[in-house]
C-alpha cells in the first residue's frame, strides 16, 4: 500500500542492458507491465489501409479496449484503493 | 468456408527474418507464425479463426481483459523475436487481412513507405520513461483542513477559508512545479533521441501506483546512446526528488514506426 518514495529510477527488468543475442523472448514478454504494452500495441504500431477484413476504426478500437481495461481493473481494485483519479 | 483471417504482426526487410525462431512461436491463435514475401519485404503473419478474430468477435473479445492481455503479449512476442534480428515495423494490434494475397498486395503498394520506416528505425530502439508525482504534501494538507473547522463564529470561519485558500494555492504550486520538472526532464532526455513521442499518462487504477503519472514518454535512441540515456535518467531522478522516474525498454519501435500521427496530448 505505502511504498517508499524512491529517488532512484526503477530499472524495469526487461533485459535492459543485456545484448540482443542473450535476451529470451518469453521471459522478456512476461515481465512487461500490461499497461506499458497496451500503450504501444493499441496506440502505436503501423496502421495500414487496404483489404482488411475488419473495418473497425483504429481510434474506436483503442477507445473500446482502454475503456474495458479501466472498467475491469477498477472493479478489481475497488475494495483496496479508493483514491480519486485525476483527469487525464 | 472462409473461416480464417490472416493476423499481421510486423513487416521487415527480407533478409532480417530467416534467422528468427518463428517456428517455436504460436502467435495470437496458437497456430503458428509464418512469412509472406513480396517487393523485397517480409510480412510476418499467422492464421486466425474468424470465429474468434472476426469483426464481431473482436469487438466482444477486446472488452475481455484476459483475452486482450493474451493477445497483446502474443503479438508482442512475435514482434520482439523479429526485432532481435533487425529493423522491424510493428503493426497495430488486430490488423487482420482476408488472405496472403491481400497482404502481398499491400506490401507491394506500400513498399516505399515501409522502406522509409525501416530506414528510420534501423540501428535504433525505443525506450520509455514515466514520471510519477510525489503527492505526500497534498495528502497531509487535506487531512489538516478537514479536521479544522470546529467552533462557530466568524473568526473560525474566516480562518478556515484562509487556510483552505492557502492549501489550494500550495497544491496548485506543487502541481505546477512537478509539471515544470516533467517538462525539463523530457527536454533533457529528448536531446539523446532521434525522435520522441508523448503517450497520454496512464490512469491511476492501471498503474497500481499511489502517485499520479505526469509524463509517459517514448524515445527512439540510436543503439550507441542508450547507456548515456539511462545515466541521464538516473541523474535527472536525483535532481527532481518530487518525481519518481521509471525507465522501460528496449522496445521494438512501436511508437515510431507509424504513420507520423502524434498520440501525445501534453
Interface residues (C-beta under 8 A of the other chain):
Chain A: X1 X2 X3 X5 X6 X7 X8 X9 X10 X11 X12 X14 X15 X16 X17 X20 X21 X23 X25 X26 X28 X29 X30 X32 X33 X34 X35 X36 X37 X38 X39 X40 X41 X42 X43 X44 X45 X46 X47 X48 X50 X51 X52 X53 X54 X55 X56 X58 X61 X64 X65 X68 X69 X70 X72 X73 X74 X77 X81 X83 X85 X86 X88
Chain B: X5 X8 X11 X25 X50 X54 X55 X58 X59 X62 X63 X64 X65 X68 X69 X72 X73 X75 X76 X77 X80 X81 X84 X89 X90 X91 X92 X93 X94 X95 X96 X97 X98 X102 X105 X106 X109 X110 X117 X126 X128 X134 X136 X199 X200 X201 X202 X203 X204 X205 X206 X207 X209 X210 X212 X216 X218 X227 X230 X233 X234 X237 X238 X241 X244 X245 X246 X247 X248 X249 X250 X251 X254 X255 X256 X257 X258 X259 X263 X265
